[in-house]
Protein backbone atom coordinates (compact mmCIF):
# COMPACT_ATOMS: atom_id res chain seq x y z
CA UNK A 1 0.00 0.00 0.00
CA UNK A 2 1.16 3.59 -0.55
CA UNK A 3 2.73 4.89 2.64
CA UNK A 4 1.84 8.52 1.95
CA UNK A 5 -1.55 9.57 3.26
CA UNK A 6 -2.67 13.06 2.09
CA UNK A 7 -3.24 15.48 4.95
CA UNK A 8 -5.89 18.16 5.04
CA UNK A 9 -4.70 21.68 5.91
CA UNK A 10 -5.30 22.98 9.42
CA UNK A 11 -4.13 26.55 8.85
CA UNK A 12 -4.69 29.52 6.54
CA UNK A 13 -1.66 31.76 6.08
CA UNK A 14 -2.24 35.21 4.61
CA UNK A 15 0.81 37.15 3.46
CA UNK A 16 -1.28 40.28 3.82
CA UNK A 17 1.13 42.69 2.14
CA UNK A 18 4.51 42.93 0.46
CA UNK A 19 4.95 46.42 1.93
CA UNK A 20 7.31 46.81 4.87
CA UNK A 21 8.73 49.88 6.56
CA UNK A 22 12.03 48.01 6.85
CA UNK A 23 14.09 47.17 3.79
CA UNK A 24 16.21 44.24 4.95
CA UNK A 25 18.86 43.37 2.39
CA UNK A 26 18.01 39.68 2.59
CA UNK A 27 14.25 39.72 3.12
CA UNK A 28 12.86 36.34 2.09
CA UNK A 29 9.94 38.03 0.31
CA UNK A 30 11.89 41.00 -1.03
CA UNK A 31 9.61 43.40 0.85
CA UNK A 32 10.22 47.15 0.68
CA UNK A 33 8.37 50.35 1.65
CA UNK A 34 7.66 51.00 -2.03
CA UNK A 35 6.49 47.47 -2.85
CA UNK A 36 2.81 48.18 -2.68
CA UNK A 37 0.53 45.16 -3.23
CA UNK A 38 -1.62 44.74 -0.13
CA UNK A 39 -4.73 42.63 0.41
CA UNK A 40 -7.96 44.54 0.87
CA UNK A 41 -10.26 43.57 3.72
CA UNK A 42 -12.71 42.11 1.20
CA UNK A 43 -9.94 39.96 -0.32
CA UNK A 44 -8.84 38.72 3.09
CA UNK A 45 -12.39 37.75 4.04
CA UNK A 46 -12.79 36.04 0.67
CA UNK A 47 -9.63 34.00 1.15
CA UNK A 48 -10.77 32.90 4.60
CA UNK A 49 -14.20 31.98 3.24
CA UNK A 50 -13.01 29.88 0.31
CA UNK A 51 -10.53 27.99 2.50
CA UNK A 52 -13.13 27.33 5.17
CA UNK A 53 -15.65 26.22 2.55
CA UNK A 54 -13.10 23.79 1.08
CA UNK A 55 -11.96 22.35 4.43
CA UNK A 56 -14.59 23.18 7.05
CA UNK A 57 -13.61 20.39 9.43
CA UNK A 58 -9.83 20.70 9.44
CA UNK A 59 -8.89 24.40 9.39
CA UNK A 60 -8.52 25.84 12.89
CA UNK A 61 -5.90 28.60 12.58
CA UNK A 62 -5.32 31.86 10.73
CA UNK A 63 -1.81 33.36 10.52
CA UNK A 64 -1.30 36.96 9.38
CA UNK A 65 2.13 37.96 8.10
CA UNK A 66 3.78 40.20 5.54
CA UNK A 67 5.66 42.37 4.82
CA UNK A 68 4.48 44.22 7.88
CA UNK A 69 0.85 43.43 8.61
CA UNK A 70 0.41 46.38 11.00
CA UNK A 71 0.61 48.66 7.95
CA UNK A 72 -2.94 47.46 7.20
CA UNK A 73 -4.22 49.81 9.92
CA UNK A 74 -7.83 49.14 10.89
CA UNK A 75 -8.10 46.37 8.31
CA UNK A 76 -5.83 44.32 10.53
CA UNK A 77 -8.31 44.57 13.39
CA UNK A 78 -11.15 43.71 11.02
CA UNK A 79 -9.56 40.52 9.68
CA UNK A 80 -8.63 39.44 13.22
CA UNK A 81 -12.25 39.97 14.22
CA UNK A 82 -13.52 38.12 11.16
CA UNK A 83 -11.19 35.19 11.76
CA UNK A 84 -12.48 34.88 15.31
CA UNK A 85 -16.08 35.03 14.05
CA UNK A 86 -15.27 32.10 11.74
CA UNK A 87 -14.04 30.15 14.76
CA UNK A 88 -10.32 30.46 14.01
CA UNK A 89 -7.41 31.02 16.36
CA UNK A 90 -5.71 34.12 14.91
CA UNK A 91 -1.98 34.87 15.20
CA UNK A 92 0.31 37.43 13.60
CA UNK A 93 3.99 38.30 13.16
CA UNK A 94 5.32 41.87 13.27
CA UNK A 95 8.58 43.80 13.34
CA UNK A 96 7.14 45.86 16.20
CA UNK A 97 7.72 49.28 14.63
CA UNK A 98 4.44 50.48 16.17
CA UNK A 99 5.85 50.44 19.70
CA UNK A 100 7.06 54.01 19.52
CA UNK A 101 6.23 54.30 23.23
CA UNK A 102 5.18 51.75 25.79
CA UNK A 103 1.80 53.40 26.32
CA UNK A 104 0.96 53.57 22.59
CA UNK A 105 2.06 49.95 22.16
CA UNK A 106 -0.14 48.81 25.04
CA UNK A 107 -3.11 50.70 23.61
CA UNK A 108 -2.60 49.08 20.19
CA UNK A 109 -2.21 45.52 21.43
CA UNK A 110 -5.23 45.79 23.72
CA UNK A 111 -7.30 46.87 20.74
CA UNK A 112 -6.23 43.77 18.84
CA UNK A 113 -6.85 41.60 21.87
CA UNK A 114 -10.41 42.94 22.03
CA UNK A 115 -10.79 42.04 18.34
CA UNK A 116 -9.83 38.45 19.12
CA UNK A 117 -6.08 38.12 18.53
CA UNK A 118 -4.84 34.89 20.10
CA UNK A 119 -1.06 34.92 19.59
CA UNK A 120 1.68 37.34 18.55
CA UNK A 121 5.32 36.98 17.54
CA UNK A 122 8.02 39.51 16.74
CA UNK A 123 10.86 39.27 14.24
CA UNK A 124 14.04 41.21 15.07
CA UNK A 125 17.69 41.11 14.13
CA UNK A 126 20.62 43.19 13.00
CA UNK A 127 19.23 43.54 9.46
CA UNK A 128 16.01 44.97 10.92
CA UNK A 129 17.44 47.19 13.58
CA UNK A 130 19.80 49.23 11.45
CA UNK A 131 16.56 50.50 9.85
CA UNK A 132 14.01 50.30 12.66
CA UNK A 133 14.87 51.30 16.25
CA UNK A 134 15.06 48.32 18.60
CA UNK A 135 13.09 50.35 21.14
CA UNK A 136 9.89 49.96 19.10
CA UNK A 137 9.98 46.17 18.99
CA UNK A 138 11.03 46.03 22.63
CA UNK A 139 8.09 48.22 23.70
CA UNK A 140 5.64 46.21 21.58
CA UNK A 141 6.88 42.91 23.03
CA UNK A 142 6.79 44.13 26.63
CA UNK A 143 3.31 45.61 26.18
CA UNK A 144 2.06 42.38 24.58
CA UNK A 145 3.49 40.27 27.41
CA UNK A 146 1.89 42.49 30.03
CA UNK A 147 -1.39 42.34 28.11
CA UNK A 148 -1.42 38.60 28.73
CA UNK A 149 0.24 37.15 25.65
CA UNK A 150 2.99 34.53 25.62
CA UNK A 151 5.23 36.44 23.23
CA UNK A 152 7.53 34.67 20.77
CA UNK A 153 10.53 36.94 20.19
CA UNK A 154 12.41 35.70 17.12
CA UNK A 155 16.00 36.89 16.90
CA UNK A 156 17.88 36.33 13.67
CA UNK A 157 21.53 35.43 14.19
CA UNK A 158 24.54 35.60 11.88
CA UNK A 159 27.26 33.09 12.63
CA UNK A 160 25.42 32.49 15.91
CA UNK A 161 25.82 36.12 16.97
CA UNK A 162 23.16 38.80 17.46
CA UNK A 163 23.99 42.28 18.72
CA UNK A 164 20.28 42.86 19.42
CA UNK A 165 20.37 40.14 22.07
CA UNK A 166 23.42 41.69 23.71
CA UNK A 167 21.55 44.98 24.02
CA UNK A 168 18.38 43.40 25.37
CA UNK A 169 20.29 41.48 28.03
CA UNK A 170 20.93 44.88 29.63
CA UNK A 171 17.17 45.67 29.69
CA UNK A 172 16.06 44.55 33.14
CA UNK A 173 12.30 44.93 32.48
CA UNK A 174 12.52 42.88 29.29
CA UNK A 175 14.64 40.16 30.86
CA UNK A 176 12.30 39.85 33.86
CA UNK A 177 9.52 38.96 31.44
CA UNK A 178 11.83 36.44 29.77
CA UNK A 179 12.68 34.82 33.10
CA UNK A 180 8.98 34.79 34.03
CA UNK A 181 8.21 32.84 30.84
CA UNK A 182 6.11 35.63 29.32
CA UNK A 183 8.57 36.32 26.49
CA UNK A 184 10.12 33.34 24.74
CA UNK A 185 13.34 34.18 22.88
CA UNK A 186 13.84 32.00 19.80
CA UNK A 187 17.09 32.23 17.84
CA UNK A 188 16.79 31.85 14.08
CA UNK A 189 19.77 31.53 11.77
CA UNK A 190 19.58 34.47 9.36
CA UNK A 191 19.53 33.30 5.76
CA UNK A 192 21.10 35.08 2.83
CA UNK A 193 18.61 35.58 -0.01
CA UNK A 194 20.56 38.24 -1.86
CA UNK A 195 22.27 36.33 -4.66
CA UNK A 196 25.19 38.77 -4.63
CA UNK A 197 26.31 37.79 -1.13
CA UNK A 198 26.65 34.13 -0.30
CA UNK A 199 28.71 34.29 2.87
CA UNK A 200 25.76 33.23 5.02
CA UNK A 201 25.13 30.03 3.06
CA UNK A 202 28.73 29.24 2.21
CA UNK A 203 30.20 28.27 -1.15
CA UNK A 204 29.73 25.05 -3.13
CA UNK A 205 31.48 22.28 -1.28
CA UNK A 206 31.08 18.67 -0.22
CA UNK A 207 28.04 18.74 1.98
CA UNK A 208 27.39 17.67 5.52
CA UNK A 209 24.17 18.31 7.46
CA UNK A 210 24.21 20.60 10.48
CA UNK A 211 21.24 18.81 11.97
CA UNK A 212 19.53 15.46 11.59
CA UNK A 213 17.03 15.34 8.77
CA UNK A 214 13.43 15.17 9.87
CA UNK A 215 10.07 15.34 8.09
CA UNK A 216 9.13 18.86 7.05
CA UNK A 217 6.20 20.04 9.16
CA UNK A 218 5.52 23.04 6.92
CA UNK A 219 4.28 21.10 3.91
CA UNK A 220 0.77 19.63 3.79
CA UNK A 221 -0.71 21.74 6.57
CA UNK A 222 -1.14 25.37 5.44
CA UNK A 223 -2.91 27.14 2.61
CA UNK A 224 -0.48 30.05 2.17
CA UNK A 225 -1.81 32.91 0.02
CA UNK A 226 0.13 35.92 -1.29
CA UNK A 227 -1.28 39.42 -1.92
CA UNK A 228 -1.75 38.39 -5.56
CA UNK A 229 -3.81 35.31 -4.71
CA UNK A 230 -1.01 32.84 -5.43
CA UNK A 231 -1.03 29.73 -3.26
CA UNK A 232 2.33 28.54 -1.94
CA UNK A 233 3.01 24.95 -0.93
CA UNK A 234 4.29 25.87 2.51
CA UNK A 235 4.77 28.77 4.90
CA UNK A 236 8.54 28.30 5.02
CA UNK A 237 10.65 31.36 4.38
CA UNK A 238 12.14 31.39 0.92
CA UNK A 239 9.14 29.72 -0.67
CA UNK A 240 8.16 32.86 -2.56
CA UNK A 241 11.51 32.72 -4.39
CA UNK A 242 11.02 29.09 -5.38
CA UNK A 243 8.76 28.63 -8.42
CA UNK A 244 8.35 24.94 -7.55
CA UNK A 245 6.45 26.01 -4.42
CA UNK A 246 3.84 27.99 -6.38
CA UNK A 247 0.76 25.83 -6.81
CA UNK A 248 -1.75 28.11 -8.54
CA UNK A 249 -3.92 31.19 -8.12
CA UNK A 250 -7.24 31.28 -6.26
CA UNK A 251 -8.71 33.72 -8.78
CA UNK A 252 -8.22 31.14 -11.54
CA UNK A 253 -8.93 27.78 -9.87
CA UNK A 254 -10.70 26.38 -6.79
CA UNK A 255 -8.45 26.50 -3.74
CA UNK A 256 -8.97 22.79 -3.04
CA UNK A 257 -7.76 21.87 -6.52
CA UNK A 258 -4.68 24.04 -6.00
CA UNK A 259 -3.80 22.81 -2.52
CA UNK A 260 -4.18 19.12 -3.41
CA UNK A 261 -1.75 19.56 -6.28
CA UNK A 262 0.96 18.99 -3.68
CA UNK A 263 -0.22 15.38 -3.44
CA UNK A 264 0.94 14.83 -7.03
CA UNK A 265 4.54 15.99 -6.49
CA UNK A 266 6.82 13.18 -5.37
CA UNK A 267 9.61 15.54 -4.31
CA UNK A 268 7.26 17.41 -1.98
CA UNK A 269 6.09 14.06 -0.62
CA UNK A 270 9.72 13.06 -0.01
CA UNK A 271 10.40 16.35 1.77
CA UNK A 272 7.23 15.95 3.81
CA UNK A 273 8.08 12.37 4.82
CA UNK A 274 11.84 12.50 5.40
CA UNK A 275 12.94 16.13 5.10
CA UNK A 276 14.91 18.05 2.50
CA UNK A 277 18.22 17.10 4.08
CA UNK A 278 17.44 13.43 3.40
CA UNK A 279 17.29 14.27 -0.31
CA UNK A 280 20.63 16.09 -0.17
CA UNK A 281 22.07 13.12 1.71
CA UNK A 282 20.93 10.83 -1.11
CA UNK A 283 22.52 13.14 -3.70
CA UNK A 284 25.72 13.34 -1.65
CA UNK A 285 25.93 9.56 -1.27
CA UNK A 286 25.31 8.83 -4.93
CA UNK A 287 26.98 11.61 -6.91
CA UNK A 288 29.89 14.05 -7.06
CA UNK A 289 27.60 17.08 -7.07
CA UNK A 290 28.78 19.92 -4.87
CA UNK A 291 26.34 22.32 -3.27
CA UNK A 292 26.02 25.00 -0.62
CA UNK A 293 26.49 24.06 2.98
CA UNK A 294 23.08 23.65 4.57
CA UNK A 295 22.02 24.96 7.95
CA UNK A 296 18.50 23.57 8.18
CA UNK A 297 15.54 22.15 6.29
CA UNK A 298 14.48 25.39 4.59
CA UNK A 299 17.97 26.05 3.24
CA UNK A 300 18.25 22.43 2.11
CA UNK A 301 14.93 22.74 0.29
CA UNK A 302 16.10 25.89 -1.48
CA UNK A 303 19.31 24.13 -2.50
CA UNK A 304 17.41 21.20 -4.05
CA UNK A 305 15.45 23.48 -6.37
CA UNK A 306 18.10 26.16 -6.99
CA UNK A 307 21.08 23.94 -7.77
CA UNK A 308 20.95 23.27 -11.54
CA UNK A 309 22.41 19.77 -11.18
CA UNK A 310 20.23 18.24 -8.46
CA UNK A 311 16.82 17.98 -10.17
CA UNK A 312 18.31 16.46 -13.37
CA UNK A 313 20.21 13.94 -11.22
CA UNK A 314 17.05 12.97 -9.34
CA UNK A 315 15.15 12.57 -12.61
CA UNK A 316 17.89 10.35 -13.99
CA UNK A 317 17.81 8.11 -10.90
CA UNK A 318 14.05 8.22 -10.38
CA UNK A 319 13.61 4.43 -10.40
CA UNK A 320 16.21 4.08 -7.67
CA UNK A 321 14.47 6.23 -5.06
CA UNK A 322 10.82 6.77 -6.04
CA UNK A 323 9.40 3.44 -4.88
CA UNK A 324 10.73 3.86 -1.37
CA UNK A 325 8.86 7.17 -1.11
CA UNK A 326 5.52 5.76 -2.20
CA UNK A 327 5.98 2.30 -0.67
CA UNK A 328 7.82 1.35 2.48
N, C-alpha and C positions, 0 to 999 in steps of 0.2 A: 504493500500500500504506500501511496505517497506520504512522506513524513512531514510535508509542509501543510499546515492547516491555516487558510486565510483568516486574518483577524479583522474584526470590525474596528473602526476608529472610535476612540473614547474622548477625543479632544478636537476642538476647532482652534486653529491658530490664525489670527488676523495680523498680517504685517500692515498696520493701519496707514502707514505713510512712509515714503522714502525721504521725507524732509527730516533734517536734524540740525540743531543749532551748534553741534560740534561738527568737525570735518576731519575725523581721524584718518590718518594716511592709509591705514590698512583696514578700514571698515569692511566687514564681510558683505554688506549690501551696497557699498559705494555711496552711502548717504551723504548729503551735503545740504547746507541751508538753501541753496538755489534749486535743488532737485525736488520738483514740486508736486508729484502725483500723490494725492491723499484720498483715502476713502471718504465718501460722504456718509452721513448717518443713515441715509436710506440704503446705500450699498452695504454697509455693515449689517444692518438688520436683515437685508436680503440674503447675505451669505450665511448668517446664523440660521435663517428659516430653511434654506434649501438643504443645509447639512442636517438639521434636525428632522426634516421631512424624510431624508434618505436613510438616516440611522437613528430613529427615535428612541430605541431601547439602549443604545450603547454610548452615545455622546453625553458626557457629564461635565466637561470643562470647556472654558473659553479663555484663551490666552491672547493678550493684546500687546503687540510689540511695535517696533518701527525699524529704522528711524527713531524719532522721539514721539511717543504717543501722546504726551502731555501737550504737544503743539495743536492737538485737535480742539483744545478749549472745552467748551460745554458739551461738544459731541462725545467726548470721552466719558463724561458722566452719564450721558444718555445711553451709550452702548453698554456700559456697566449695568445700568438699571434694566435695560432690555434683556441682557444675558441672565440676570437674576430672575426676571419675570418668566423666562423660558426654562427656569429650573437649573441653570448652570452655575458652577462655581467659577467665578471670574478672577483672573490674576493678570498682572501687568508687569512690564519691565521698563525702567526709566533711567536716564542719566542723572536725574535729581536736580537739574538746573533750576527748578522752580522753588528750591529752598533758599531763596535770597535772604530770608531771616527765619529764625525758628518759629516765630508766631505766624508768619504767612504760610510756612510749610505745614504747621499744625492745622491751620484753618482749611487748607486745600485737601489734606488727607482725610480730615473728618467729613468733608463734603463727599468725597468718594466713598468713604465708609458708609455714610447714610444712603448712598446710591446702591450699595450692595457689594462693594469690592471685598474679595475674600483674602487675596494674597498679593504681596508686592515684593519686587526684587529690584536691586540697583546694580548698574554696571559702571565700574570706575576703573581707572588705570592711568598710566603715564600719558598714553596717547590722548585720553580724554582731558586730563587735567591741565595740559599746557594750553587748552582752549577754554575750558570751563573751570571756574574756581572750585576747588575741592570743598570749600565751605558750603556751597549749595547742596551737594549730594550728602554731605555730613548732616546738615540741618534736616533735610528731607528724611534721611534714615532714622535719625533720633526722634523726630516728630512721629514717624510711622510706628516706631517701637513703643513709644509712650501712648500712642493711640490704640495699642492693643495688638498690633501685628507682630508676627514672628518674621523679622526682616531677613531676607537673603541678600548679603552684600558681596557681590562678585567682583573680585579684584584680579585684573589681568596682570600677569607677570611676564617679564622678559628674562630669560636665563635664570629663572627662579628668583628674581629680584623685583621689588615693587616699592618705589619711593613713597607712593601714597600710603602704604601700610606703615612705613617708618614714621610718617607724620601723624597718622591716626593713633599710633601707640602712645603718643604724648598727650592725647585728648582724653582726659580722665572721665568725662561724662560719657563719651562714646564707648570707652573700654569697660565701664561699669555695666553698660547694657550688653556688651559682648559676654562678659563674665556671668551675667544673670541669665544668659541664654535667650535674650530678646533680639539680638542681632547675631546672625550666623555668618561669619566670614568664610567665603569659599574662594580659593585661589584657582584661577583659570590661566593656563598657558596661552599667552597672546600669540596669535597666528598671523603670519605675514601673507597678506593677499595682494599686495602691490608687486606685480611681476618684475619690477625693476630692482627690488631688494629682497634677496633670498636668505639673508643671514639667519632669520628666525627658523627657517625650515631646513637649512643646511644645503649642501651641494650633492649632486648625484654620487652615490657611493654604494658599496655593498651594505645591505640593509640589516638592521636588527631591531626588533620591537622594544619600545621603552616599557611596555606594559603587556600583560597577557591578553590575548585576543578574547573577546567575549561578544555574544550576540548584540547587535545594535538595537537599542531600545527606542530609537527615534523613528525607525521605519515601521510601517503598518500600525500606527496608532493615532496619527494626527492628520487632519485635513488642513493643510497650510495654504493660505490664500494671500497673494500679493495685492498691492493697490490696483493692479491691472486686471485682476480676476484670474491670474494664472495659479494653478494648483501645483505645489511642490510636493515631492515624495516624502519629505521629512522636515522637521523643524531645526535640523542641525545647521550650524553656521557654515557658510560656504556653499550651501545648496543653490543659492540664487545665481552663483557663478558657474554652475555645473548643468549644462543643457540636458544631461541624462536624468536629472532630477525633476525636470519639468514634465508634467503629465498631461496637461491640457488646460483649457480655459472655460470657466463656468458660464461665460456668456455664449459659448458655442456648443457645449455638450452638457448633459446631466452630470452633476457632481459625483454621483455613484459610479457612473461609467468611467469617469476620469480616475477616481480614487482606486478602483479595482483593477486598473491597468497595471498597478504594481505587482499584482498576482501573476502577471504574464512575463515578468522579467526575472530570469534565473539569477542574474548577478545580484539584484536587490534581495532575492530570496536567500542567496548565499550570505550576503552581508547581514540580513536579519537573523539568520540561524547561527552563524559562526563568528561574524564580525569581519570588518574590512581587513584587519591585520592578518586574519587567517588566509585571505586571498593573496596578500603580499607574501606571506610565508610560503604558499604554494609556488608562486612565481620565483621566489628566491631559491627554493629547493630544486626547481626544475629548469632553470634558465640562467643565463649570464647577464640578464637585464639589470642595470643599475638604476636606482631611483633615490629620491630625496629621503633623508632620514625622517622617520615618522614618530611623532610624539603621542598620538592617540588615535582613536577610531575615526574621527572626522578628518584629520589630516591624511590618514591612510586611504579613506574613501576618495578624497580629492586626488590623491596620487594615482589611484587606479584609473580614473577617468581622464586625468590630465596627461599622464605619461603616454606618448604616442606609440610605445612598444607593447604596453601591457594588454590592452584589449585585443589587438591582433594575435598575441601569443595565446590568450585564453580561447579565442575562436579556433585557433589551430589545434588546440589540445582539448577541445570541448568534450569529446568522448571519454577522455581520461577522468574528468572531474564531475561532469554533469549528473551522472546517475547517483553519485553519493549525496548530492544535494536534494534530489527528488526522493531517493529511496535509501534509507539506512536506519 
